[in-house]
């Protein structure tokens, strides 16, 4: 048991290799003891750790499957809960939910109220991801009651924390911030600061357009951490959140500093996808700070290659940045990167397609194809205008406005270079008129629409916090059926659009990491 506890502690403190070594020793000792139930418990912990931070999903699931065949009684529920965590991590949400339904029943039958509460926390997080906010909140409320009866103050705080995420996903930002503040006070009284609190609060503030507040919060959270925390998995993610908040708040120097620290930590922790995405943020911050020289260009190129190798969607953004930097240096290099970023995209998120068209416009400008350049700008603006009209939630419109401004600027510069005042006015007014003409969507009460919008908000919040840690074994987690549908009508006649029934959609969350490790392990599972 001591070896198992040491392995868990090392894993959660950011030492995955040492943690795995301890857990393997613990498994050998459990086998030598001849106690099958002890062996199943240790094997389940090892399996979850292999799948979570070890990068060995198949081996981890094999250990978990073996443990479930041996475990009996309430231990069977605890082992199944760990397997559910691993399944959710790799995007098998339905399988995870099926396991968790069994877990709740098993633990309730055996009177293990504490672990039943933990299982409900797990299940609530999966329900939250699929937009079922009422069911998620019901699980979190029940867990709160059970934690309170058991005297588990820290876990009670995590339930309040998760209810804050439900409020955020439902569009109730003030309530979400109040619940997170209460959870933070409870963590502080117990002397157990929770880095996830700052990360989640940052994502909520960014989604509400409060970049300065997000930066102030994450900066203070980073400064509060002691030396012992600064090698943990969560601290690296906090640094990343701090970097993105600083960049959004217009402080690129601070963003570059935090992104550099985060990238070094992710590299030491062997979290390749996090590392690549953070290096892209570092390059963006350096570019925003006016550092557009060879070193920033090489960094952007390196991040683009790494993201390409990982099959990450962010590679488009990296190639676009590298192309924009190369335009200041060498046309041949710019052509290569812009061509990579401009690969045709008929499906996928509207913002991704608009970025590809921005790259196409810059590429055509470089090659002197003015007509094609302006066509790309018009197509990009048309995509974003449609998106802008369909999104009823104001926080989902902000990124659309930014992308449209960039595309319109290319058209403006073209008209200005030709001395065509009429076209200059047309490009100047086109996007501004679209934004000003947008009115908030006022829809009749619709439970299904509320569920779908909650799921969309939750996906957006997770993307804002960057779901870059998806395991390489599941590169297709960000399916078009999730994000291409952002802003489409949920069903014909809901008031968003007159488009055909093909526009209707259902959110299907194939989360990788996704799971922010704390949601699945540090908060609930051992």
N, C-alpha and C positions, 0 to 999 in steps of 0.2 A: 504493500500500500504506500509506503514511503517513496519508493521509486516511481510509482504511478503519479503521486502528488508532485514530485519534483519534475517529472516530465511535463505535466500540465503547466506548472509555474514557468518553466523555461520556455515552453511554446508561447505562452501568452505574453511573456516579457521580451519576445523578439529573438529568441535563440532556437529556431526550429530544429536544426541538426542535433544540438545537444539534447533537446527535448525528446526527439525521436530515439536517440541512443538510450536515454533513461527508460523510455516506455518499452523498448525491446528488452532491456534487462529485466524490467518488471514482468514482462510476459514469460520470459524464461523461468524466473523464480516462481510465478504462479503455476506454470506447468509442472515444475519440480515438486510443488506442494501437493499435487494431486487433487486440488480443490477446483472442480469444474466451474463453479459459479464465479470464483475469484478470477479464473482464467478468462471467462467470458467478459467480465467487467473490464479487465485490462485490455483485452483484445479489441473491445469496442472503442476505447479511448485511443488506442494506437491507430485503428482504422480511420477514425474521424480526423486525427492529426495528419495522417498520410494524405487523405483527400483534401484537407483544408490548406495546410502550409507545405506539405511535402511534395505536392505536384504529382502524386501517384494515385490517381483516382481509382483505377481498376483494382490495384492492390488494396487500397483502403476499403473499397466496397467488399472485396473478398473477405477481409478480416471481419467486417461488420456482419456480412451474411453468415459467416461461421459462428459468430458470437450469438446471433439471434436463434440459431438452431439449438444452442446449449442452454441459454438463459431460461430460468423458470421464475414464476411468481412475479413480484414487483420488479425484480431485476430485468425481466423480459421487457417490461415497459421502458425502463431506463435505456436499455440497449437499443430498442427500436427508435427511441427519441434521437439517439446519436446517429442512427442510420438515416433518419429523416433529415437531420441537419446536413449530412453529406449529400443526400439526394437533392435537397433544395439548392445547395451550393453549386451543383453542376446543371441546374436548370430543370430537373425532373420534379416540378412542383406538384403535379397530380399524385405521383408516387409518394412524395413526402407527406402530402396531406392525408393520403390513405393510411400510411404508417401512424401518423399522429392521431387520427381518429381512434385507431386501435389502442394507442398509448393511453389516451384519456380514459377509455373504458377499462383497461387493465388496472391502471393505478387507482381509479375510483373504486373498483371492485375490491382491491386490496387495502383500501383505506389510507393510501399514501398521498395525503392531501398536498404536501409540499411539492412532490414531484409532479403531481397532477397539475398544480399551478404552473410549473415550469413548462409542461407540455402545452398548456393553454397559451402560454406566451409564445411558444414556437408556432402554434397553429394560427394565432392571431396575426403574426407577422406575415405568414403566407396569405392569409385572407386579405390582409391590407394590400399586399402586392397585386392582388387580382381585383382590387377596388371594392371588396365587400366590407366596407368600413363599419357597418352596423354589427355584423357578426364578429369582426375583429375587436371592436370596442367591447362587445359582450364578453369575449374571452379575456380581455385585459381586465375588465371590471371584476370578473369572477376570480381571476388570479390575485388581484388586489385584496379581495376579501380573505382568500386562503392564506396569503402571505401575512396579512395582519393578524389572523388567528394564530399563525405559527410563530409570530414574533420576528419575522424576517424583514427587518426594516430596509436593508439595502435592496432586496428584491422587490419590496413594495415600491421603492423609488423608481426602479426600472419599469414597473408597470405604469406608473404615472408618466414616465418618460415616453413609453410606447403609445399611451393615449394622446400624448402631444403630437405624435406622428400621424395618428388617425385624424386629429383635428386639422393638421396641415393638409393632409390628403383630401379633406372635405372642404377646403377653401377657407377654413376658420383660422386665419393666421393669428389674430390677437389671442384667441383661446389656446392655440398651440404654443405660443411663446409663454403664456402664463403657466401652462402645465410643465413646460421644460424648466421654467424658473423655479417652480416648486420642487421638481425633481433635483435640480441643482442644489437647492438649499438642503435637501435631505442628504444628498451625497456629501456635501460639505460638513454637515453635523457629524456624520459618521467617519469623517476623515478619509473618504474613499473617492477622490475626484474621478469623474467619468469623462474621458476624452471624447467619447461619442456625443456627449451632450453639446459640446462646442461645435463639433462637425455637423450635427443635425441642425443646430440653430443657425449656423452659417448658411446651409443649403436653403433653409426656409426664408431667411432674410434676403438672400440673393434672388430667390424666386419672386419675392415681393418687390424687387427693385431697390432694396435698401443696402446697397453695396458698402457704403461708408460704415454702417452699423455692423455689417458682417465682418469687415476688416478689423474694426476696433475690438470686436468680441474675440475673434480668433487670435489676434495679436496678443491680447491680454492672456488668453488661455495658454499660448505658447510660452509666454514669459513666466507663468506660474509654475511650470513643470520643473521638478527637481532632476538631478543627474540620473537617478535610478530609473526614471520614466523615459529618458530620452533615447533609449535603444529599443523601445517597445514597438510592436507593429502599429499600434494606434497612434503613437506620436508622429510617425512618418506620415500617416494619413492626415493628421491635424496640420502638419506643416504644409501638405499639399493644399488643403482647404484654405489655409491662411494665404498661400501664394495666389490662388485663384481669386480670393476676395480682394487682395491688395491690387491685383491687376484690374479687376472690375471697378475698384474705387479710384483708379487713376494714379496709383503709386507703383510704377513699374520697377523702380529700384528695390523697394521692399519685396515685391513679388519675385524678383530675380534672386534675392538673397534667400528667401524661404524655399523657393523651388530648388535651388542648388543644394540646400541642406537635405531636403526631402529626397532628391535624386540619389545622393550619396547613401542615405539610409536604406532606400529601396534596393540599391545595388548590393549592399552588404547583406540584406535579408533575402536576396535572390528572387525578388518579386519583379520579374522582367517587364510585365505589361505596365505595372504601376511606374516603373523606372522610365520606360519609354514615353509614357504620357506626361510624366513630370518634366522630362527633358524638353518636350515640346512646349510646355508652359514656360520653361526657362527661356527658350528661344523667343517665344512671343513677348515675354517681359523685356528681354534685352532689346528686341526690335522696337518696342514701345518706348523704351528709354533712349532711343536714338543710336543704339549700338548696332549698326547694320553692316559691320565690317566682315572680314573673312571668318573670324571665329564664330560669330552668330550664324553665318551661312553654313559653316561646316556642322554646327550643332543641329540646325534644322534638317540638313541632309541626312545626318546620322539617325536622328529621330524618325525621319520618314522611312529610311531603310528598315529600321527595327520594327516599326509599326506595320510595314508591309509584310515582313516575315511572320509577324504574329497574326496577320489577317485582321487587324484592328481597323475599324471605320475611321479612326482619327488620322489614318495615313493620308487621307484627302486633305485635311487641314494642314498637315505637315508639309506635303508637297506644294500646296498653295503658298504657304509662308516661304518655303525655299525658293519657289519661283519668283515671288515678289522681291525677295532679297537679291536674287540673281539678276533681276531686271536692272539693278543698280550697278551690276558688275559685268556680266557676260551673257549675251543674248542666247548663245547655244545652250548654256546650262539652264537658263530660264525656260527655254522651249521644252526641254526634257521634263522638268518638274511640272510645268503647267499642263503639259499633255497628260501626265499621269493623274493630275488632280481633275482634269476635265473629262475623264472617261465617262461616256454616256451613261446616264442613270434614268431609267424609265420608272423605277419604283424606289421606294425608300422614303425617309423623312423629307418633307418639303425643304427644310433648311439645308440638308445635305445636297439635295438636287440643286438648290440655288447656289451653294458654294461651288459645285461643279460647273455651273453656268458662269459664275464669276471668273473661274479659272479659264473657261472657254473664251470669254470676252477678252481677258488679258492676253491669251495666246493669239487670238485673231488680231489684236492691236499690235502685238509684237511682229506678226507676219505681214502686217499692212492690209489685212482684209477688213476694211471698215464696215462693209455691209453685214458681214457675218458677226462682227463684234457687236454691232447695235442690235442685231437679231437675238444674240445670246442675252444681252441686257434686257430686252423686251420680254423674252421667255422667262428669265429669272424673276423679273418684276411681276409677270402675270401669275407665276406660281405663288409668290409671296402675297400678292394682292388677294388671291383666292383664300390663302391660308389666313390672312388677316381678317377677312370677312367672316370666316367660319369659327374662329376662336372666340368664344364668349368670355373666357376668363382673362382678365387684364394681364395677369402675370405671365400668361403664355404668349402674349403678343410682343413682348419687349424685344426678344431676339429677332423676330421677324422684321421689326422696324429697322434694326441695325443693319441687317443684311440688305434690305431694300435701299438704304441710304448709299451703301457702297456701289451697288449696281447703277443707281441713278447718277452717281458722280462720274462714272465713265462716260455715260451719254452726255453729261454736261460738258466735260472736257473736250469731247469730240466736236460738239457744236461750237464751243468757244474757239477751238483751233481753226475751224472752218469759217469763223466770223458769221455764223448763222444765228442771229438773235432770236428768230422765231423758234428754232429747234432748242436753243438754250432755255427759253421760257417753258417750252413743252416738257423738257426733261426735268426742269426745276419743279414744275407744278404736278407732274404725274404722280410721284410717290407721296408728296405732301397732301395732295387731294385725297388719295386713297386712305391715308391715315386719319385725316380729319373727318372723312365721311363714315368711318367705322363707328357704329353705335353698339353699345353693350347688348348682348343677346338676352332677351327676356323670354324665358321659356315657361310653359306651364309645368306644374309639379310632375315629375317623372322619375320614379325610383330607379329605373334602369339607366336613364341618362345620368343621374347623380352617381350611380355606381361606376359607370364608364369614365366620367370626368374625374372621379376620385382616383381611379387607376391611372389615368393619364397624368394627373398631378403628381402621384407617387413616382411614376416612371421618370417624369421630368425632374423631380427633386433628386432622385438617385443619379440621373445623368448629370445634373449640375454638380453633384458631388463626385462625379466620374465613376462610372462602372467599368473602369479600366482593368480591374483585376480579374476579369473573367478568365477561367482556365482555358488554355489553348485547345483542350479537347472539345470545347464547345464554342468554336468561333462564330457560329451563326446565331448566338443568343439574341442579338438585337434584330429580331425578325421584322420584315416589312409589315406584317400583320399587326405589330405593336405600334411602330412609330410612323409608318407611312400613313396611318390612319389618324394621326393627331389632327384634329380640326375637322375631320369628315363628320357628316351627320351620323348620329348613333343609330337612328332608324328613320325611314322615310316618314315625313310629316312631323318631325319633332320640332320644326321651326327654324332649323339651321340652314336648310337648303332644299331645293326641289329636285335634287339629283336622284338618280335611280337607286334602287335597293342595293346595287353593287357598292354604294357608298357606305352602307352600314358596316359596322365592325364589332368585333368583340376582342377585348384585351386578353392577350395570352402572355403571361409573364414567364419567360424562360431565364430567370435570373441566374447568373453565374456566381461571381464572388459570392455570389455577389455579395452574397450575403456579407454585408459588412460583418466581419468576423465577430464583433461583439454581439450582434443580434443573435447569432447562433451559438456562440461558444462562451465568450466572456460573460454574457448576461445569463445564459441558461444551462449550458451543457458542459459537463466534465467527462 
